[in-house]
Amino acid sequence: MFSEITEGTTKVLVPTHLAKSIFYNPKMELCRDIDIASIAAFATLYPSPSLTYIDALAGTGMRGVRVANEVGLQVTINDRSTPAYELIQRNIALNAVEECATAYNENANVLLIQTRYDLVDIDPFGSPVPFLDAACKSVKRLLLITATDTAPLCGAHTGGVRTYGARPLNTEYHAEMGTRILLGAVTRELGRYDKAIQPLLSYASAHFIRLIARVERGAKKADESMQRLGFVAHCFSCGHRFAFSYADMLDLNVENTCALCGQKMRIAGPLYLHPIKKKEFCEEVHEELAKRTLGKKREALKIVNTCILELDIPFYYEHHALCKALKIPPPPISSLLDTLRSAGFSASRTHFSDTAIKTDARIDELKRIVKML
């Protein structure tokens, strides 16, 4: 049995009782809304006569059919499940997008290795790692990656090193750490094919992390991309933290004793240290969101707007946790941001948490300013 639902301006049939062989996640509507605006923004900022897009793990085909219907790209929609493939065909017909959308019933890795696509979208249940190699080999211009295995990525469970080749730490800024570790893994995988990554919009929400990144070819660019990887040192005693590059690590140029309290620092990484979004791209995405019919428009606009204003610092501070440690009531975040800026520091909110800030102030300086408020 199937029921008809609408996302954006697209109608899609989904199983009434969600079947294991036909995956559909209604909680990802927010992600799909941002995707539609992002793909439209990419087509505007980086135009090409005929962009090809693949939704390699499509389930009901919701995302791929929406890209065909709402953006108008040439779309391949694939799922290994035969019932899912049959439903994708029905959903393509329901939206009358047969001229620009084609359904496939293949192993995603085989299809990606056989064919190169301008835009490659990997949205698996769990980790994207089993599909990263094929996706990075196939992609020509834009890579879209989802991870829902946030526990190993963020350090809450073991498995970060085994799965992503990086060590996460379970810190207050774990959502950003997971995002940057995933970006680091994608950077290394692309580098194997002489491809470089340029993150356009990277964000975390609820149970998932989503990366939207431009891909460029060339060994020199790939080498430059690899130089953006590094590590974060964190002191679990006083909260001091700082980032450092691969070069510093290789030159043994890193102090492993906390400069503030003398305790041992712990190291996370390798992870992506440079900006995880491009401001101009996010502004174009924001414009696309504003003018479209979307079910999660308000939430999507909030995330993207915060990303536009967010400082490019690879960690943040949880305001309430900091005040709890200092045993003082938390002042308004807006007051803290204004005071930090008045004191000569950079400061912003972060989309990763409604109760957190980013600043280039050191933890001891931040504590001093919080106590003044």
Sine and cosine of phi, psi and omega as CSV:
sin_phi,cos_phi,sin_psi,cos_psi,sin_omega,cos_omega
0.00,0.00,0.62,-0.78,-0.03,-1.00
-0.76,-0.65,0.48,-0.88,0.12,-0.99
-0.82,-0.58,0.47,-0.88,-0.03,-1.00
-0.99,-0.12,0.79,-0.61,0.05,-1.00
-0.82,-0.57,0.27,-0.96,0.01,-1.00
-0.83,-0.56,0.76,-0.65,0.19,-0.98
-0.83,-0.56,0.72,-0.69,-0.08,-1.00
0.86,0.50,-0.85,-0.53,0.08,-1.00
-0.90,-0.43,0.40,0.92,-0.09,-1.00
-0.91,-0.42,0.73,-0.68,0.06,-1.00
-0.98,-0.19,0.72,-0.69,-0.05,-1.00
-0.64,-0.77,0.63,-0.78,0.12,-0.99
-1.00,0.10,0.72,-0.69,0.08,-1.00
-0.76,-0.65,0.44,-0.90,0.02,-1.00
-0.89,0.47,0.69,-0.72,0.04,-1.00
-0.89,0.46,-0.71,0.71,0.13,-0.99
-0.94,-0.34,0.95,-0.31,-0.16,-0.99
-0.81,0.59,0.90,-0.43,-0.04,-1.00
-1.00,0.06,0.53,-0.84,0.01,-1.00
-0.89,0.45,-0.50,0.87,-0.05,-1.00
-0.99,0.12,-0.15,0.99,0.03,-1.00
-0.75,-0.66,1.00,-0.10,-0.12,-0.99
-0.99,0.14,0.76,-0.65,0.10,-1.00
-0.56,-0.83,0.78,-0.62,-0.02,-1.00
-0.87,-0.49,0.98,-0.22,-0.01,-1.00
-0.90,0.44,-0.38,0.92,-0.01,-1.00
-0.95,0.32,-0.21,0.98,-0.01,-1.00
-1.00,-0.06,0.22,0.98,0.04,-1.00
-0.86,0.51,-0.64,0.77,0.04,-1.00
-0.84,0.54,-0.73,0.68,0.01,-1.00
-0.87,0.49,-0.70,0.72,-0.03,-1.00
-0.92,0.40,-0.59,0.81,0.05,-1.00
-0.88,0.47,-0.71,0.70,0.04,-1.00
-0.91,0.42,-0.59,0.81,0.03,-1.00
-0.87,0.49,-0.71,0.70,-0.02,-1.00
-0.86,0.51,-0.74,0.68,0.02,-1.00
-0.90,0.43,-0.62,0.79,-0.03,-1.00
-0.93,0.36,-0.67,0.74,0.01,-1.00
-0.92,0.39,-0.63,0.78,0.07,-1.00
-0.90,0.44,-0.66,0.75,0.03,-1.00
-0.90,0.43,-0.65,0.76,0.02,-1.00
-0.89,0.45,-0.68,0.73,0.00,-1.00
-0.89,0.45,-0.49,0.87,0.02,-1.00
-0.98,0.21,-0.72,0.69,-0.09,-1.00
-0.98,0.17,-0.49,0.87,-0.02,-1.00
-0.79,-0.61,0.92,0.39,-0.14,-0.99
-0.91,0.41,0.51,-0.86,0.06,-1.00
-0.49,-0.87,0.54,-0.84,-0.08,-1.00
-0.82,0.57,-0.66,0.75,-0.06,-1.00
-0.51,-0.86,1.00,0.03,0.02,-1.00
-0.96,0.29,0.72,-0.70,0.06,-1.00
-0.96,-0.29,0.66,-0.75,-0.08,-1.00
-0.76,-0.66,0.64,-0.77,0.11,-0.99
-0.81,-0.58,0.78,-0.63,0.21,-0.98
-0.99,-0.15,0.99,-0.11,-0.24,-0.97
-0.98,0.21,-0.40,0.92,-0.03,-1.00
-0.78,-0.63,0.96,0.27,-0.37,-0.93
-1.00,0.06,-0.40,0.91,-0.08,-1.00
0.89,0.46,-0.87,-0.49,0.03,-1.00
-0.96,0.29,-0.24,0.97,-0.05,-1.00
1.00,0.02,0.17,0.98,-0.08,-1.00
-0.79,0.61,-0.79,0.62,-0.07,-1.00
-0.91,0.41,-0.74,0.67,-0.04,-1.00
-0.90,0.45,-0.67,0.74,0.03,-1.00
-0.91,0.42,-0.61,0.80,0.04,-1.00
-0.91,0.42,-0.64,0.77,0.02,-1.00
-0.89,0.46,-0.67,0.74,0.03,-1.00
-0.91,0.42,-0.71,0.71,-0.10,-0.99
-0.98,0.21,-0.63,0.78,-0.15,-0.99
-0.98,-0.18,-0.33,0.94,0.02,-1.00
-0.91,-0.42,-0.54,0.84,0.08,-1.00
1.00,0.04,0.39,0.92,0.04,-1.00
-0.99,0.14,0.25,-0.97,0.17,-0.99
-0.98,0.20,0.89,-0.45,-0.23,-0.97
-0.87,-0.50,0.71,-0.71,0.20,-0.98
-0.95,-0.31,0.79,-0.61,-0.03,-1.00
-0.85,-0.52,0.90,-0.45,-0.16,-0.99
-0.82,-0.57,0.61,-0.79,0.22,-0.98
-0.48,-0.88,0.64,-0.77,-0.05,-1.00
-0.95,0.30,-0.43,0.90,0.01,-1.00
-0.95,0.30,0.80,-0.60,0.01,-1.00
-0.90,0.43,-0.70,0.72,0.06,-1.00
-0.87,0.50,-0.61,0.80,0.04,-1.00
-0.92,0.40,-0.69,0.72,0.03,-1.00
-0.85,0.53,-0.69,0.72,0.00,-1.00
-0.91,0.42,-0.62,0.79,0.03,-1.00
-0.93,0.36,-0.62,0.78,0.06,-1.00
-0.85,0.53,-0.70,0.72,0.03,-1.00
-0.86,0.52,-0.67,0.74,0.02,-1.00
-0.90,0.43,-0.63,0.77,-0.03,-1.00
-0.95,0.31,-0.53,0.85,0.11,-0.99
-0.89,0.45,-0.71,0.70,0.00,-1.00
-0.92,0.39,-0.61,0.79,-0.02,-1.00
-0.86,0.51,-0.55,0.84,-0.02,-1.00
-0.98,-0.19,0.08,1.00,0.04,-1.00
0.80,0.60,0.73,0.68,0.00,-1.00
-0.90,-0.43,0.48,0.87,-0.03,-1.00
-0.86,0.51,-0.49,0.87,-0.04,-1.00
-0.94,0.33,-0.42,0.91,-0.04,-1.00
-0.86,-0.52,0.04,1.00,-0.01,-1.00
-0.76,-0.65,0.72,-0.70,0.01,-1.00
-0.77,-0.64,0.72,-0.69,0.02,-1.00
-1.00,-0.06,0.59,-0.81,0.06,-1.00
-0.75,-0.66,0.49,-0.87,0.01,-1.00
-0.84,-0.55,0.95,0.33,-0.14,-0.99
-0.75,-0.66,0.26,-0.96,0.22,-0.98
-0.92,0.39,0.81,-0.59,-0.10,-1.00
-0.85,0.53,-0.68,0.73,-0.02,-1.00
-0.90,0.44,-0.65,0.76,0.01,-1.00
-0.90,0.43,-0.70,0.71,-0.01,-1.00
-0.89,0.46,-0.66,0.75,-0.01,-1.00
-0.94,0.35,-0.59,0.81,0.01,-1.00
-0.94,0.34,-0.55,0.83,-0.05,-1.00
-0.97,0.23,-0.48,0.88,-0.15,-0.99
-0.72,-0.69,0.63,-0.78,0.08,-1.00
-0.99,-0.14,0.68,-0.73,0.00,-1.00
-0.82,-0.57,0.52,-0.86,0.06,-1.00
-0.90,0.43,-0.73,0.69,-0.02,-1.00
-0.88,-0.48,0.83,-0.56,0.02,-1.00
-0.89,-0.46,0.81,-0.59,-0.06,-1.00
-0.88,-0.48,0.87,-0.50,0.02,-1.00
-0.88,-0.47,0.93,-0.36,-0.01,-1.00
-0.77,-0.63,0.98,0.20,-0.09,-1.00
-1.00,0.05,0.14,-0.99,0.19,-0.98
-1.00,0.02,0.97,-0.25,-0.05,-1.00
0.97,-0.25,-0.72,-0.69,-0.10,-1.00
-1.00,0.07,0.63,-0.78,0.08,-1.00
-0.99,0.12,-0.09,1.00,-0.13,-0.99
-0.81,0.58,-0.66,0.75,0.01,-1.00
-0.87,0.48,-0.26,0.96,-0.06,-1.00
-0.91,-0.40,-0.04,1.00,-0.11,-0.99
-0.91,0.42,-0.70,0.72,-0.05,-1.00
-0.86,0.51,-0.78,0.63,-0.02,-1.00
-0.91,0.42,-0.63,0.77,0.00,-1.00
-0.90,0.44,-0.68,0.73,-0.02,-1.00
-0.94,0.33,-0.51,0.86,0.07,-1.00
-0.95,0.32,-0.61,0.79,-0.09,-1.00
-0.98,0.21,-0.64,0.77,-0.21,-0.98
-0.92,0.40,0.64,-0.77,0.06,-1.00
-0.95,-0.32,-0.57,0.82,-0.17,-0.99
-0.71,-0.70,-0.63,0.77,-0.07,-1.00
-0.62,-0.78,0.75,-0.66,0.00,-1.00
-0.90,-0.44,0.78,-0.63,0.05,-1.00
-0.86,-0.51,0.85,-0.52,-0.13,-0.99
-0.76,-0.65,0.71,-0.70,0.11,-0.99
-0.90,-0.44,0.62,-0.78,0.17,-0.98
-0.77,-0.64,0.76,-0.65,0.08,-1.00
-0.92,-0.40,0.01,1.00,0.07,-1.00
-1.00,0.04,0.90,0.44,-0.13,-0.99
-0.95,0.33,-0.41,0.91,-0.03,-1.00
-0.88,0.48,-0.79,0.61,0.06,-1.00
-0.93,0.36,-0.52,0.85,0.01,-1.00
-0.92,0.38,-0.58,0.81,-0.10,-1.00
-0.99,-0.12,-0.05,1.00,0.06,-1.00
1.00,-0.02,0.08,1.00,0.02,-1.00
-0.96,0.29,-0.53,0.85,0.07,-1.00
-0.81,-0.58,0.26,-0.97,0.09,-1.00
-0.96,0.29,0.26,-0.97,0.07,-1.00
0.87,-0.50,-0.16,0.99,-0.01,-1.00
-0.88,0.47,-0.71,0.70,0.00,-1.00
-0.93,0.36,-0.69,0.72,-0.04,-1.00
-0.90,0.44,-0.67,0.74,-0.10,-0.99
-1.00,0.01,-0.66,0.75,-0.15,-0.99
-0.92,-0.40,0.00,1.00,0.02,-1.00
0.91,0.42,0.50,0.87,-0.02,-1.00
-0.49,-0.87,0.47,-0.88,-0.01,-1.00
-0.98,-0.21,0.92,-0.40,0.10,-1.00
-1.00,0.03,0.33,-0.94,0.13,-0.99
-0.86,-0.51,0.65,-0.76,-0.03,-1.00
-0.99,0.14,0.98,0.20,-0.04,-1.00
-0.97,-0.22,0.04,-1.00,0.05,-1.00
-0.92,0.40,-0.40,0.92,0.00,-1.00
-0.98,-0.22,0.60,0.80,-0.09,-1.00
-0.89,0.46,-0.52,0.85,-0.01,-1.00
-0.90,0.44,-0.65,0.76,0.03,-1.00
-0.96,0.30,-0.60,0.80,0.03,-1.00
-0.88,0.48,-0.68,0.73,0.03,-1.00
-0.89,0.45,-0.65,0.76,0.02,-1.00
-0.89,0.46,-0.69,0.72,-0.04,-1.00
-0.96,0.28,-0.52,0.86,0.09,-1.00
-0.92,0.39,-0.66,0.75,0.06,-1.00
-0.89,0.46,-0.69,0.73,0.06,-1.00
-0.87,0.49,-0.62,0.78,0.04,-1.00
-0.90,0.44,-0.67,0.74,0.01,-1.00
-0.90,0.44,-0.67,0.74,0.01,-1.00
-0.92,0.39,-0.64,0.77,0.03,-1.00
-0.85,0.52,-0.72,0.69,-0.01,-1.00
-0.92,0.40,-0.63,0.77,-0.01,-1.00
-0.92,0.39,-0.68,0.73,0.05,-1.00
-0.89,0.45,-0.61,0.79,-0.02,-1.00
-0.86,0.51,-0.49,0.87,0.03,-1.00
-0.90,0.44,-0.38,0.92,0.01,-1.00
-0.94,-0.34,0.38,0.92,0.00,-1.00
0.82,0.57,0.69,0.72,0.04,-1.00
-0.84,-0.54,0.55,-0.83,-0.04,-1.00
-0.90,-0.43,0.49,-0.87,-0.02,-1.00
-0.97,-0.26,0.62,-0.78,0.17,-0.99
-0.74,-0.68,0.99,-0.14,-0.01,-1.00
-0.86,0.50,0.77,-0.64,0.03,-1.00
-0.98,-0.21,-0.61,0.79,0.04,-1.00
-0.37,-0.93,0.90,-0.44,0.02,-1.00
-0.80,-0.60,0.77,-0.64,-0.04,-1.00
-0.45,-0.89,0.31,-0.95,0.07,-1.00
-0.81,-0.59,0.64,-0.77,0.02,-1.00
-0.49,-0.87,0.76,-0.65,0.03,-1.00
0.79,0.61,-0.92,-0.38,-0.14,-0.99
-0.98,-0.19,0.14,0.99,-0.12,-0.99
-0.68,-0.73,0.35,-0.94,0.14,-0.99
-0.87,-0.49,0.69,-0.73,-0.02,-1.00
-0.79,-0.62,0.76,-0.65,0.05,-1.00
-0.90,-0.44,0.73,-0.69,0.13,-0.99
-0.80,-0.60,0.93,-0.37,-0.18,-0.98
-0.68,-0.73,0.71,-0.71,0.09,-1.00
-0.97,0.26,0.56,-0.83,0.00,-1.00
-0.88,-0.48,0.74,-0.67,0.05,-1.00
-0.83,-0.55,0.51,-0.86,-0.04,-1.00
-0.99,-0.11,0.43,-0.90,0.09,-1.00
0.80,-0.60,0.73,-0.68,-0.02,-1.00
-0.88,0.47,-0.64,0.77,-0.01,-1.00
-0.90,0.44,-0.70,0.72,0.02,-1.00
-0.91,0.41,-0.60,0.80,0.04,-1.00
-0.90,0.44,-0.67,0.75,0.05,-1.00
-0.88,0.47,-0.67,0.74,0.03,-1.00
-0.89,0.45,-0.62,0.79,0.04,-1.00
-0.89,0.45,-0.64,0.77,0.01,-1.00
-0.91,0.42,-0.47,0.88,0.01,-1.00
-0.94,0.35,-0.21,0.98,0.01,-1.00
-1.00,0.09,0.00,1.00,0.04,-1.00
-1.00,0.01,0.47,-0.88,0.02,-1.00
-0.14,-0.99,-0.53,-0.85,-0.14,-0.99
-0.63,-0.78,0.33,-0.94,0.13,-0.99
-0.85,-0.52,0.77,-0.64,0.09,-1.00
-0.98,-0.17,0.70,-0.71,-0.07,-1.00
-0.70,-0.71,0.71,-0.70,0.08,-1.00
-0.98,-0.20,0.89,-0.45,-0.01,-1.00
-0.99,0.16,-0.05,1.00,0.04,-1.00
-1.00,0.09,-0.80,0.60,-0.06,-1.00
-0.92,-0.40,-0.18,0.98,0.03,-1.00
1.00,-0.05,0.02,1.00,0.04,-1.00
-0.89,0.46,0.61,-0.79,-0.01,-1.00
-0.47,-0.88,0.50,-0.87,0.09,-1.00
-0.37,-0.93,0.37,-0.93,0.01,-1.00
-0.96,-0.27,0.48,-0.88,0.07,-1.00
-0.50,-0.87,0.36,-0.93,-0.14,-0.99
-1.00,0.06,0.18,-0.98,0.13,-0.99
-0.85,0.52,-0.65,0.76,-0.03,-1.00
-0.87,0.49,-0.67,0.74,0.03,-1.00
-0.89,0.45,-0.63,0.78,0.01,-1.00
-0.91,0.42,-0.71,0.70,-0.04,-1.00
-0.92,0.39,-0.51,0.86,0.02,-1.00
-1.00,0.04,0.11,0.99,-0.03,-1.00
0.80,0.60,0.66,0.75,-0.09,-1.00
-0.99,-0.13,0.30,0.95,-0.13,-0.99
-0.91,-0.40,0.78,-0.62,0.03,-1.00
-0.99,0.13,0.82,-0.57,-0.03,-1.00
-0.99,-0.12,0.16,0.99,0.10,-0.99
-0.94,-0.35,0.74,-0.67,-0.06,-1.00
-0.87,0.49,0.79,-0.62,-0.01,-1.00
-0.94,0.33,-0.27,0.96,-0.06,-1.00
-0.99,-0.15,-0.63,0.78,-0.09,-1.00
-0.81,-0.58,-0.11,0.99,0.07,-1.00
0.99,0.11,-0.03,1.00,0.01,-1.00
-0.99,0.16,0.23,-0.97,-0.03,-1.00
-0.96,0.27,0.72,-0.69,0.08,-1.00
-0.99,0.12,0.55,-0.83,0.11,-0.99
-0.95,-0.32,0.52,-0.86,-0.16,-0.99
-0.92,-0.38,0.73,-0.68,0.10,-0.99
-0.91,-0.41,0.60,-0.80,0.08,-1.00
0.70,-0.72,-0.12,-0.99,0.05,1.00
-0.94,0.33,0.52,-0.85,0.02,-1.00
-0.56,-0.83,0.17,-0.99,-0.07,-1.00
-0.99,0.12,0.86,-0.51,-0.10,-0.99
-0.99,-0.13,-0.39,0.92,-0.10,-1.00
-0.98,0.17,0.04,-1.00,-0.02,-1.00
-0.80,0.61,0.68,-0.74,-0.02,-1.00
-0.98,-0.19,0.18,0.98,0.10,-0.99
-0.47,-0.88,0.31,-0.95,0.08,-1.00
-0.91,-0.41,0.86,-0.51,-0.13,-0.99
-0.84,0.55,-0.73,0.69,-0.04,-1.00
-0.89,0.46,-0.61,0.79,0.03,-1.00
-0.92,0.40,-0.71,0.70,0.00,-1.00
-0.88,0.48,-0.60,0.80,0.04,-1.00
-0.90,0.43,-0.64,0.77,0.05,-1.00
-0.92,0.39,-0.63,0.78,0.06,-1.00
-0.88,0.47,-0.68,0.73,0.00,-1.00
-0.86,0.51,-0.67,0.74,0.03,-1.00
-0.90,0.44,-0.66,0.75,0.02,-1.00
-0.90,0.43,-0.68,0.74,0.03,-1.00
-0.87,0.49,-0.69,0.73,-0.09,-1.00
-0.89,0.46,-0.53,0.85,-0.10,-0.99
-0.99,-0.12,-0.04,1.00,-0.07,-1.00
-0.98,-0.20,0.37,-0.93,0.13,-0.99
-1.00,0.06,0.93,-0.37,-0.10,-0.99
-0.63,-0.78,0.63,-0.78,-0.02,-1.00
-0.95,0.31,-0.51,0.86,-0.04,-1.00
-0.91,-0.41,0.58,0.81,-0.09,-1.00
-0.85,0.52,-0.72,0.69,-0.07,-1.00
-0.88,0.48,-0.74,0.67,-0.01,-1.00
-0.91,0.42,-0.64,0.77,-0.01,-1.00
-0.91,0.42,-0.69,0.72,0.02,-1.00
-0.88,0.48,-0.64,0.77,0.00,-1.00
-0.89,0.45,-0.72,0.69,-0.01,-1.00
-0.88,0.48,-0.76,0.65,-0.08,-1.00
-0.93,0.37,-0.63,0.77,0.02,-1.00
-0.89,0.45,-0.66,0.75,0.03,-1.00
-0.91,0.41,-0.62,0.78,0.05,-1.00
-0.88,0.48,-0.63,0.78,0.00,-1.00
-0.85,0.52,-0.67,0.75,-0.11,-0.99
-1.00,-0.01,-0.17,0.99,-0.13,-0.99
-0.95,0.31,0.71,-0.71,0.05,-1.00
-0.92,0.40,0.53,-0.85,0.02,-1.00
-1.00,0.01,0.92,0.39,0.04,-1.00
-0.87,-0.49,0.71,-0.71,-0.17,-0.99
-0.99,0.16,0.39,0.92,0.09,-1.00
-0.29,-0.96,0.16,-0.99,0.04,-1.00
-0.60,-0.80,0.10,-1.00,-0.02,-1.00
-0.87,-0.50,0.79,-0.61,0.08,-1.00
-0.98,0.22,0.92,-0.39,-0.10,-1.00
-0.85,0.52,-0.76,0.65,-0.05,-1.00
-0.92,0.39,-0.63,0.78,0.03,-1.00
-0.91,0.42,-0.63,0.77,0.02,-1.00
-0.89,0.45,-0.73,0.69,0.00,-1.00
-0.92,0.39,-0.55,0.83,0.05,-1.00
-0.90,0.43,-0.67,0.74,0.03,-1.00
-0.90,0.43,-0.54,0.84,0.01,-1.00
-1.00,0.07,-0.10,0.99,0.00,-1.00
0.86,0.51,0.72,0.70,0.06,-1.00
-0.73,-0.69,0.46,-0.89,0.05,-1.00
-0.93,0.36,0.63,-0.78,-0.04,-1.00
-0.95,0.31,0.82,-0.58,0.11,-0.99
-0.96,0.29,0.25,-0.97,0.04,-1.00
-0.85,0.53,0.66,-0.75,0.00,-1.00
-0.86,0.51,-0.61,0.79,0.00,-1.00
-0.87,0.50,-0.62,0.78,0.03,-1.00
-0.92,0.40,-0.65,0.76,0.01,-1.00
-0.90,0.43,-0.69,0.72,0.02,-1.00
-0.88,0.47,-0.69,0.72,0.00,-1.00
-0.89,0.45,-0.67,0.75,-0.03,-1.00
-0.92,0.38,-0.66,0.76,0.05,-1.00
-0.87,0.49,-0.71,0.71,0.01,-1.00
-0.91,0.42,-0.63,0.78,0.02,-1.00
-0.90,0.43,-0.48,0.88,0.00,-1.00
-0.99,0.10,0.03,1.00,0.07,-1.00
0.99,-0.12,0.10,1.00,0.01,-1.00
-0.99,-0.12,0.39,-0.92,0.18,-0.98
-1.00,0.08,0.57,-0.82,-0.02,-1.00
-0.38,-0.92,0.59,-0.81,0.04,-1.00
-0.43,-0.90,0.19,-0.98,0.19,-0.98
-0.99,0.12,0.11,-0.99,0.03,-1.00
-0.70,-0.72,0.59,-0.81,0.01,-1.00
-0.95,0.32,-0.30,0.95,-0.05,-1.00
-0.92,0.39,-0.43,0.90,-0.04,-1.00
-0.38,-0.92,0.70,-0.71,0.03,-1.00
-0.95,0.31,-0.27,0.96,-0.06,-1.00
-0.91,-0.42,0.49,0.87,-0.05,-1.00
-0.76,-0.65,0.32,-0.95,0.06,-1.00
-0.73,-0.68,0.36,-0.93,0.18,-0.98
-0.91,-0.41,0.65,-0.76,0.03,-1.00
-0.37,-0.93,0.45,-0.89,0.10,-1.00
-1.00,0.01,0.08,1.00,0.11,-0.99
-0.95,0.32,0.63,-0.77,0.05,-1.00
-0.96,0.29,0.33,-0.94,-0.09,-1.00
-0.86,0.51,-0.60,0.80,0.01,-1.00
-0.94,0.35,-0.59,0.81,0.06,-1.00
-0.94,0.35,-0.63,0.78,0.03,-1.00
-0.90,0.44,-0.69,0.72,0.02,-1.00
-0.88,0.47,-0.65,0.76,0.01,-1.00
-0.88,0.48,-0.68,0.73,-0.03,-1.00
-0.94,0.33,-0.62,0.78,0.02,-1.00
-0.88,0.47,-0.65,0.76,-0.01,-1.00
-0.91,0.42,-0.43,0.90,0.00,-1.00
-0.96,0.27,-0.42,0.91,-0.12,-0.99
-0.98,0.19,0.00,0.00,0.00,0.00
